[in-house]
Amino acid sequence: MLSKEDIAKRIAKEVKDGYYVNLGIGIPTLVANYVQPNISVEFQSENGVLGMGPFPFEGEEDADLINAGKQTITTLPGASFFDSAFSFGMIRGQHVDLTILGAMEVSENGDIANWKIPGKMVKGMGGAMDLVASADNIIVAMMHVNKAGESKILKQCSLPLTGVGCVKKVVTELAVLEVTPNGFKLLERAPGVSVEHIIAATEAHLIIEGDIPEMEIA
């Protein structure tokens, strides 16, 4: 099974030259560390940064440079800073090519729940609503099962939804799944993980066609 860093490495392969990419809180923030050096990508953070780089090395942090998750970041040459109104104008204006989000649940028709667990205090949905409503390409980075070993890849989400029918692909510690009109299609499996293991860990129906290749992480 993959680590969170490995999940980020696999998603980094989905980032193309010239993309503008929004990174959500959690595993998605790691993606900036693993983008291929031969492509040019602009990472955007909803708190008002365009041109984020990888995380800083220990001792080189600048407390004034943070992402939406309040983690210290680096910036690349040409980076810019702006207010939230401008940032969300960029998001709502559909100027982001790829959005990478974390999630608590994803359903087989592409619904995502990633903002609230009933009974727990939350400040609100925040920017997640704008991101899922405006982005054409959403990839979810998440763990396949919860701490109790229960599937988070579901026929239908049980938690309050952030967006409906918006997720295109899910990458977990076990698999790469594509959301199709007929449900989740298994594209790749983690190194050493069997198809049977993935089926057992998934509540939703999986479409499995032919031999399923292992993910390429390096």
ZAGULUM-687149 format. One record per residue: y, z, x of N, C-alpha, C in turn; residue in one letter. Coordinates in nm, 2 decimals. Layout:
# ZAGULUM-687149
R      n_Y      n_Z      n_X     ca_Y     ca_Z     ca_X      c_Y      c_Z      c_X   residuo
R        Y        Z        X        Y        Z        X        Y        Z        X         a
...
***
This chain:
# ZAGULUM-687149
R      n_Y      n_Z      n_X     ca_Y     ca_Z     ca_X      c_Y      c_Z      c_X   residuo
R    -0.12     0.00     0.08     0.00     0.00     0.00     0.13     0.00     0.09         m
R     0.23    -0.06     0.04     0.35    -0.08     0.11     0.44     0.04     0.11         l
R     0.52     0.06     0.21     0.63     0.16     0.21     0.75     0.10     0.14         s
R     0.85     0.18     0.12     0.97     0.13     0.06     1.04     0.03     0.15         k
R     1.03     0.05     0.28     1.09    -0.04     0.38     1.01    -0.18     0.37         e
R     0.88    -0.17     0.35     0.81    -0.30     0.34     0.84    -0.37     0.21         d
R     0.87    -0.30     0.10     0.91    -0.36    -0.02     1.04    -0.44     0.00         i
R     1.13    -0.37     0.07     1.26    -0.43     0.10     1.25    -0.55     0.19         a
R     1.16    -0.55     0.29     1.13    -0.66     0.38     1.08    -0.78     0.30         k
R     0.99    -0.76     0.20     0.94    -0.87     0.12     1.05    -0.93     0.03         r
R     1.14    -0.84    -0.03     1.24    -0.89    -0.11     1.35    -0.97    -0.03         i
R     1.36    -0.93     0.10     1.46    -1.00     0.18     1.42    -1.15     0.20         a
R     1.30    -1.18     0.18     1.25    -1.32     0.19     1.30    -1.40     0.07         k
R     1.35    -1.34    -0.03     1.40    -1.40    -0.15     1.55    -1.44    -0.14         e
R     1.61    -1.38    -0.04     1.75    -1.41    -0.01     1.77    -1.54     0.06         v
R     1.86    -1.62     0.01     1.88    -1.76     0.06     2.01    -1.77     0.13         k
R     2.02    -1.87     0.22     2.15    -1.89     0.29     2.26    -1.92     0.19         d
R     2.38    -1.85     0.21     2.49    -1.87     0.12     2.50    -1.79     0.00         g
R     2.39    -1.71    -0.02     2.39    -1.62    -0.14     2.49    -1.51    -0.14         y
R     2.54    -1.48    -0.26     2.62    -1.35    -0.28     2.52    -1.26    -0.36         y
R     2.49    -1.14    -0.30     2.39    -1.06    -0.35     2.44    -0.92    -0.38         v
R     2.41    -0.86    -0.49     2.44    -0.72    -0.52     2.32    -0.64    -0.50         n
R     2.33    -0.53    -0.43     2.22    -0.44    -0.41     2.24    -0.31    -0.49         l
R     2.14    -0.28    -0.57     2.15    -0.15    -0.65     2.11    -0.03    -0.56         g
R     2.11     0.08    -0.62     2.09     0.21    -0.56     1.93     0.23    -0.53         i
R     1.90     0.29    -0.42     1.76     0.31    -0.39     1.70     0.21    -0.30         g
R     1.58     0.16    -0.32     1.51     0.07    -0.23     1.60    -0.06    -0.21         i
R     1.67    -0.11    -0.31     1.75    -0.23    -0.28     1.84    -0.22    -0.17         p
R     1.90    -0.10    -0.14     2.00    -0.09    -0.03     1.94    -0.12     0.10         t
R     1.80    -0.11     0.11     1.74    -0.13     0.24     1.73    -0.28     0.27         l
R     1.74    -0.37     0.17     1.72    -0.51     0.19     1.82    -0.57     0.30         v
R     1.94    -0.51     0.30     2.04    -0.56     0.40     1.99    -0.55     0.55         a
R     1.90    -0.46     0.57     1.85    -0.43     0.70     1.75    -0.54     0.75         n
R     1.70    -0.62     0.66     1.59    -0.71     0.69     1.61    -0.86     0.66         y
R     1.73    -0.90     0.63     1.76    -1.04     0.61     1.75    -1.12     0.74         v
R     1.70    -1.24     0.73     1.68    -1.32     0.84     1.81    -1.35     0.91         q
R     1.81    -1.34     1.05     1.94    -1.35     1.12     2.00    -1.49     1.12         p
R     1.92    -1.59     1.08     1.97    -1.73     1.09     2.03    -1.77     0.96         n
R     2.05    -1.68     0.86     2.11    -1.72     0.74     2.24    -1.63     0.71         i
R     2.33    -1.69     0.64     2.46    -1.62     0.61     2.45    -1.57     0.46         s
R     2.47    -1.44     0.45     2.46    -1.37     0.32     2.57    -1.28     0.30         v
R     2.63    -1.28     0.18     2.74    -1.18     0.15     2.68    -1.07     0.05         e
R     2.67    -0.95     0.10     2.62    -0.84     0.02     2.74    -0.77    -0.05         f
R     2.73    -0.76    -0.18     2.83    -0.70    -0.26     2.79    -0.56    -0.31         q
R     2.88    -0.46    -0.31     2.86    -0.33    -0.37     2.96    -0.31    -0.48         s
R     2.91    -0.26    -0.59     3.00    -0.25    -0.71     3.12    -0.16    -0.69         e
R     3.12    -0.07    -0.59     3.23     0.02    -0.57     3.35    -0.06    -0.50         n
R     3.33    -0.19    -0.46     3.44    -0.27    -0.41     3.42    -0.31    -0.27         g
R     3.31    -0.35    -0.23     3.28    -0.40    -0.09     3.21    -0.54    -0.10         v
R     3.26    -0.63    -0.02     3.19    -0.76     0.00     3.18    -0.78     0.15         l
R     3.05    -0.80     0.19     3.03    -0.82     0.34     2.96    -0.70     0.40         g
R     2.88    -0.63     0.32     2.80    -0.52     0.38     2.70    -0.57     0.48         m
R     2.68    -0.49     0.59     2.58    -0.51     0.69     2.47    -0.41     0.67         g
R     2.38    -0.40     0.77     2.28    -0.30     0.77     2.33    -0.15     0.78         p
R     2.24    -0.06     0.75     2.28     0.08     0.77     2.32     0.11     0.91         f
R     2.42     0.20     0.93     2.46     0.24     1.07     2.35     0.32     1.14         p
R     2.35     0.31     1.27     2.27     0.40     1.35     2.32     0.54     1.35         f
R     2.23     0.64     1.37     2.28     0.78     1.37     2.38     0.80     1.47         e
R     2.49     0.86     1.43     2.60     0.89     1.52     2.71     0.79     1.51         g
R     2.68     0.68     1.44     2.78     0.57     1.43     2.84     0.55     1.29         e
R     2.80     0.65     1.20     2.85     0.65     1.06     3.00     0.66     1.05         e
R     3.06     0.59     0.95     3.20     0.61     0.92     3.20     0.65     0.77         d
R     3.24     0.77     0.75     3.24     0.83     0.61     3.33     0.76     0.51         a
R     3.42     0.67     0.56     3.50     0.60     0.47     3.43     0.47     0.43         d
R     3.32     0.43     0.49     3.25     0.31     0.45     3.12     0.35     0.38         l
R     3.12     0.33     0.25     3.00     0.37     0.17     2.97     0.26     0.06         i
R     2.84     0.26     0.02     2.80     0.17    -0.09     2.81     0.25    -0.22         n
R     2.76     0.18    -0.33     2.77     0.24    -0.46     2.68     0.37    -0.47         a
R     2.58     0.38    -0.38     2.50     0.50    -0.38     2.55     0.61    -0.29         g
R     2.68     0.60    -0.24     2.75     0.69    -0.15     2.68     0.71    -0.02         k
R     2.60     0.60     0.02     2.54     0.60     0.16     2.64     0.53     0.25         q
R     2.64     0.58     0.37     2.73     0.51     0.47     2.67     0.38     0.51         t
R     2.76     0.28     0.53     2.72     0.14     0.56     2.79     0.09     0.68         i
R     2.76    -0.03     0.72     2.84    -0.11     0.81     2.89    -0.23     0.74         t
R     2.99    -0.29     0.80     3.05    -0.42     0.74     3.04    -0.53     0.85         t
R     3.03    -0.65     0.80     3.02    -0.76     0.89     3.16    -0.82     0.91         l
R     3.19    -0.90     1.01     3.32    -0.97     1.03     3.36    -1.05     0.90         p
R     3.48    -1.03     0.86     3.53    -1.10     0.74     3.51    -1.02     0.61         g
R     3.45    -0.90     0.62     3.43    -0.81     0.50     3.56    -0.78     0.43         a
R     3.55    -0.76     0.30     3.67    -0.73     0.23     3.65    -0.61     0.14         s
R     3.76    -0.54     0.10     3.75    -0.42     0.01     3.85    -0.44    -0.10         f
R     3.80    -0.40    -0.22     3.89    -0.42    -0.34     3.85    -0.31    -0.44         f
R     3.93    -0.31    -0.55     3.91    -0.20    -0.65     3.79    -0.24    -0.75         d
R     3.75    -0.15    -0.83     3.64    -0.17    -0.92     3.67    -0.28    -1.02         s
R     3.79    -0.29    -1.07     3.82    -0.40    -1.16     3.79    -0.54    -1.10         a
R     3.83    -0.55    -0.98     3.80    -0.68    -0.91     3.65    -0.70    -0.89         f
R     3.59    -0.59    -0.85     3.44    -0.59    -0.83     3.37    -0.63    -0.95         s
R     3.40    -0.57    -1.07     3.33    -0.60    -1.19     3.37    -0.74    -1.25         f
R     3.49    -0.78    -1.21     3.53    -0.92    -1.24     3.44    -1.02    -1.17         g
R     3.40    -0.99    -1.05     3.31    -1.08    -0.98     3.17    -1.08    -1.04         m
R     3.13    -0.96    -1.08     3.00    -0.94    -1.15     2.99    -1.01    -1.28         i
R     3.09    -0.98    -1.37     3.09    -1.03    -1.50     3.12    -1.18    -1.50         r
R     3.19    -1.23    -1.40     3.23    -1.37    -1.39     3.11    -1.45    -1.34         g
R     2.99    -1.39    -1.32     2.87    -1.45    -1.27     2.89    -1.52    -1.13         q
R     2.96    -1.45    -1.04     2.97    -1.50    -0.91     2.87    -1.44    -0.81         h
R     2.77    -1.37    -0.86     2.67    -1.31    -0.78     2.54    -1.39    -0.81         v
R     2.48    -1.44    -0.70     2.36    -1.53    -0.71     2.23    -1.45    -0.73         d
R     2.23    -1.33    -0.68     2.10    -1.25    -0.69     2.14    -1.10    -0.70         l
R     2.08    -1.04    -0.80     2.09    -0.89    -0.81     1.96    -0.82    -0.79         t
R     1.96    -0.72    -0.70     1.83    -0.65    -0.67     1.85    -0.51    -0.71         i
R     1.77    -0.46    -0.81     1.78    -0.33    -0.87     1.66    -0.25    -0.86         l
R     1.67    -0.12    -0.86     1.56    -0.03    -0.88     1.53    -0.01    -1.03         g
R     1.42     0.04    -1.06     1.39     0.06    -1.20     1.29     0.18    -1.22         a
R     1.29     0.24    -1.34     1.19     0.33    -1.38     1.07     0.27    -1.45         m
R     1.11     0.16    -1.53     1.01     0.09    -1.60     1.05    -0.06    -1.61         e
R     0.96    -0.15    -1.61     0.98    -0.29    -1.65     0.87    -0.34    -1.74         v
R     0.91    -0.41    -1.85     0.81    -0.46    -1.94     0.77    -0.60    -1.91         s
R     0.66    -0.65    -1.98     0.61    -0.78    -1.95     0.70    -0.89    -2.00         e
R     0.80    -0.86    -2.08     0.89    -0.97    -2.12     1.02    -0.96    -2.05         n
R     1.03    -0.88    -1.94     1.14    -0.87    -1.85     1.25    -0.77    -1.89         g
R     1.22    -0.68    -1.98     1.31    -0.57    -2.01     1.31    -0.47    -1.90         d
R     1.42    -0.40    -1.87     1.43    -0.31    -1.76     1.49    -0.18    -1.82         i
R     1.43    -0.06    -1.77     1.49     0.07    -1.80     1.51     0.14    -1.66         a
R     1.64     0.16    -1.63     1.67     0.22    -1.50     1.79     0.31    -1.50         n
R     1.82     0.36    -1.62     1.94     0.45    -1.61     1.93     0.59    -1.67         w
R     1.83     0.61    -1.76     1.82     0.74    -1.82     1.68     0.78    -1.85         k
R     1.65     0.91    -1.82     1.53     0.98    -1.87     1.57     1.08    -1.98         i
R     1.52     1.06    -2.10     1.56     1.16    -2.21     1.55     1.30    -2.17         p
R     1.65     1.38    -2.20     1.65     1.52    -2.17     1.71     1.56    -2.04         g
R     1.74     1.46    -1.96     1.81     1.48    -1.83     1.96     1.44    -1.84         k
R     2.05     1.52    -1.78     2.19     1.49    -1.79     2.22     1.37    -1.70         m
R     2.30     1.28    -1.76     2.34     1.16    -1.69     2.49     1.14    -1.73         v
R     2.56     1.07    -1.64     2.71     1.05    -1.66     2.73     0.92    -1.75         k
R     2.63     0.84    -1.75     2.64     0.71    -1.83     2.56     0.60    -1.76         g
R     2.56     0.49    -1.82     2.48     0.37    -1.77     2.55     0.32    -1.65         m
R     2.68     0.32    -1.64     2.75     0.27    -1.52     2.74     0.12    -1.51         g
R     2.74     0.07    -1.38     2.75    -0.07    -1.36     2.62    -0.14    -1.39         g
R     2.51    -0.07    -1.41     2.38    -0.14    -1.43     2.39    -0.23    -1.55         a
R     2.46    -0.19    -1.66     2.47    -0.27    -1.78     2.53    -0.41    -1.75         m
R     2.64    -0.40    -1.67     2.71    -0.53    -1.63     2.63    -0.62    -1.55         d
R     2.55    -0.56    -1.45     2.47    -0.63    -1.36     2.36    -0.71    -1.44         l
R     2.29    -0.64    -1.53     2.18    -0.70    -1.60     2.23    -0.80    -1.70         v
R     2.35    -0.78    -1.75     2.40    -0.87    -1.86     2.46    -1.00    -1.80         a
R     2.50    -0.99    -1.67     2.57    -1.11    -1.61     2.49    -1.19    -1.51         s
R     2.38    -1.13    -1.45     2.31    -1.20    -1.34     2.20    -1.29    -1.40         a
R     2.19    -1.41    -1.34     2.09    -1.50    -1.38     1.96    -1.47    -1.30         d
R     1.96    -1.41    -1.19     1.84    -1.39    -1.11     1.84    -1.24    -1.07         n
R     1.74    -1.17    -1.13     1.73    -1.02    -1.11     1.59    -1.00    -1.05         i
R     1.59    -0.93    -0.94     1.46    -0.89    -0.88     1.46    -0.74    -0.88         i
R     1.35    -0.68    -0.92     1.34    -0.53    -0.93     1.25    -0.49    -0.81         v
R     1.30    -0.38    -0.74     1.23    -0.32    -0.63     1.19    -0.18    -0.68         a
R     1.06    -0.15    -0.70     1.02    -0.02    -0.76     0.88     0.01    -0.71         m
R     0.84     0.14    -0.74     0.70     0.18    -0.72     0.62     0.14    -0.84         m
R     0.50     0.10    -0.82     0.41     0.05    -0.92     0.37     0.16    -1.02         h
R     0.35     0.28    -0.97     0.31     0.39    -1.06     0.41     0.51    -1.03         v
R     0.41     0.61    -1.13     0.49     0.72    -1.11     0.41     0.83    -1.04         n
R     0.47     0.95    -1.02     0.41     1.06    -0.95     0.28     1.10    -1.01         k
R     0.26     1.08    -1.14     0.14     1.12    -1.21     0.03     1.01    -1.20         a
R     0.07     0.90    -1.13    -0.03     0.79    -1.12    -0.03     0.69    -1.24         g
R     0.08     0.71    -1.33     0.08     0.62    -1.45     0.17     0.50    -1.42         e
R     0.12     0.39    -1.48     0.19     0.26    -1.45     0.33     0.26    -1.50         s
R     0.42     0.19    -1.42     0.56     0.17    -1.46     0.58     0.02    -1.49         k
R     0.47    -0.05    -1.48     0.47    -0.19    -1.52     0.40    -0.20    -1.66         i
R     0.48    -0.22    -1.76     0.43    -0.19    -1.90     0.44    -0.31    -1.99         l
R     0.36    -0.29    -2.10     0.37    -0.39    -2.21     0.50    -0.38    -2.28         k
R     0.55    -0.25    -2.29     0.68    -0.23    -2.36     0.74    -0.10    -2.29         q
R     0.86    -0.10    -2.26     0.93     0.01    -2.20     0.94     0.13    -2.30         c
R     0.92     0.25    -2.25     0.93     0.37    -2.33     1.07     0.44    -2.32         s
R     1.13     0.41    -2.21     1.26     0.47    -2.18     1.38     0.39    -2.24         l
R     1.50     0.44    -2.25     1.61     0.36    -2.30     1.64     0.24    -2.21         p
R     1.66     0.13    -2.27     1.67     0.00    -2.20     1.81    -0.01    -2.14         l
R     1.81    -0.08    -2.02     1.94    -0.12    -1.96     1.96    -0.26    -1.99         t
R     1.86    -0.34    -1.99     1.88    -0.48    -2.03     1.75    -0.54    -2.09         g
R     1.76    -0.65    -2.17     1.65    -0.71    -2.24     1.62    -0.85    -2.18         v
R     1.49    -0.87    -2.15     1.45    -1.00    -2.10     1.53    -1.06    -1.99         g
R     1.57    -0.98    -1.89     1.65    -1.02    -1.78     1.58    -1.03    -1.65         c
R     1.48    -0.95    -1.63     1.41    -0.95    -1.50     1.33    -1.07    -1.47         v
R     1.34    -1.13    -1.35     1.27    -1.25    -1.31     1.15    -1.22    -1.23         k
R     1.16    -1.11    -1.14     1.05    -1.08    -1.05     1.05    -0.93    -1.02         k
R     0.93    -0.88    -0.99     0.92    -0.74    -0.95     0.83    -0.73    -0.82         v
R     0.88    -0.65    -0.73     0.81    -0.63    -0.61     0.78    -0.48    -0.60         v
R     0.65    -0.44    -0.58     0.61    -0.30    -0.57     0.53    -0.28    -0.45         t
R     0.49    -0.15    -0.43     0.40    -0.12    -0.31     0.27    -0.19    -0.32         e
R     0.23    -0.25    -0.44     0.10    -0.31    -0.46     0.11    -0.46    -0.47         l
R     0.22    -0.51    -0.53     0.21    -0.65    -0.57     0.35    -0.72    -0.58         a
R     0.35    -0.85    -0.59     0.47    -0.93    -0.63     0.43    -0.99    -0.77         v
R     0.51    -0.96    -0.87     0.49    -1.01    -1.00     0.60    -1.09    -1.05         l
R     0.57    -1.20    -1.12     0.67    -1.29    -1.18     0.67    -1.27    -1.33         e
R     0.79    -1.26    -1.39     0.79    -1.25    -1.54     0.79    -1.39    -1.59         v
R     0.69    -1.42    -1.68     0.68    -1.55    -1.74     0.69    -1.53    -1.89         t
R     0.70    -1.64    -1.97     0.70    -1.63    -2.11     0.57    -1.57    -2.17         p
R     0.46    -1.57    -2.08     0.34    -1.52    -2.13     0.30    -1.38    -2.06         n
R     0.40    -1.32    -1.99     0.38    -1.19    -1.93     0.39    -1.20    -1.78         g
R     0.34    -1.09    -1.72     0.35    -1.08    -1.57     0.24    -1.17    -1.51         f
R     0.28    -1.25    -1.41     0.19    -1.33    -1.33     0.18    -1.27    -1.19         k
R     0.06    -1.24    -1.15     0.04    -1.19    -1.02     0.05    -1.30    -0.91         l
R     0.16    -1.29    -0.83     0.18    -1.39    -0.72     0.12    -1.35    -0.59         l
R     0.14    -1.22    -0.55     0.09    -1.18    -0.42     0.04    -1.03    -0.43         e
R    -0.04    -0.99    -0.34    -0.09    -0.85    -0.34    -0.06    -0.79    -0.20         r
R    -0.04    -0.66    -0.20    -0.01    -0.60    -0.07    -0.13    -0.61     0.02         a
R    -0.11    -0.61     0.15    -0.22    -0.63     0.25    -0.32    -0.52     0.23         p
R    -0.45    -0.56     0.21    -0.56    -0.46     0.20    -0.58    -0.41     0.05         g
R    -0.49    -0.45    -0.04    -0.50    -0.41    -0.18    -0.57    -0.51    -0.26         v
R    -0.67    -0.48    -0.33    -0.75    -0.57    -0.41    -0.68    -0.60    -0.55         s
R    -0.72    -0.71    -0.60    -0.67    -0.75    -0.73    -0.72    -0.65    -0.84         v
R    -0.84    -0.60    -0.82    -0.89    -0.50    -0.91    -0.81    -0.37    -0.91         e
R    -0.76    -0.33    -0.79    -0.67    -0.21    -0.78    -0.54    -0.23    -0.86         h
R    -0.49    -0.35    -0.84    -0.36    -0.38    -0.91    -0.38    -0.38    -1.06         i
R    -0.49    -0.44    -1.11    -0.52    -0.44    -1.25    -0.53    -0.30    -1.31         i
R    -0.60    -0.22    -1.23    -0.62    -0.08    -1.28    -0.49     0.00    -1.28         a
R    -0.39    -0.03    -1.20    -0.27     0.04    -1.19    -0.16    -0.02    -1.28         a
R    -0.19    -0.12    -1.36    -0.10    -0.19    -1.44    -0.13    -0.18    -1.59         t
R    -0.04    -0.12    -1.67    -0.07    -0.11    -1.81    -0.05    -0.25    -1.88         e
R     0.04    -0.33    -1.83     0.07    -0.46    -1.89    -0.04    -0.56    -1.85         a
R    -0.06    -0.66    -1.94    -0.15    -0.77    -1.91    -0.11    -0.85    -1.79         h
R    -0.20    -0.88    -1.70    -0.16    -0.97    -1.58    -0.23    -1.10    -1.59         l
R    -0.15    -1.20    -1.56    -0.20    -1.34    -1.55    -0.24    -1.36    -1.41         i
R    -0.37    -1.39    -1.39    -0.42    -1.41    -1.25    -0.49    -1.55    -1.24         i
R    -0.43    -1.63    -1.15    -0.48    -1.77    -1.14    -0.52    -1.79    -1.00         e
R    -0.65    -1.82    -0.98    -0.70    -1.85    -0.84    -0.70    -1.73    -0.75         g
R    -0.71    -1.76    -0.62    -0.71    -1.66    -0.52    -0.56    -1.61    -0.50         d
R    -0.55    -1.48    -0.50    -0.41    -1.42    -0.48    -0.39    -1.39    -0.33         i
R    -0.29    -1.45    -0.27    -0.26    -1.43    -0.13    -0.20    -1.29    -0.10         p
R    -0.22    -1.24     0.02    -0.15    -1.12     0.06     0.00    -1.15     0.09         e
R     0.08    -1.05     0.07     0.22    -1.06     0.11     0.24    -1.08     0.26         m
R     0.34    -1.15     0.29     0.38    -1.16     0.43     0.50    -1.07     0.45         e
R     0.49    -0.97     0.53     0.59    -0.87     0.54     0.68    -0.90     0.67         i
R     0.61    -0.93     0.78     0.69    -0.95     0.90     0.78    -1.06     0.89         a
***
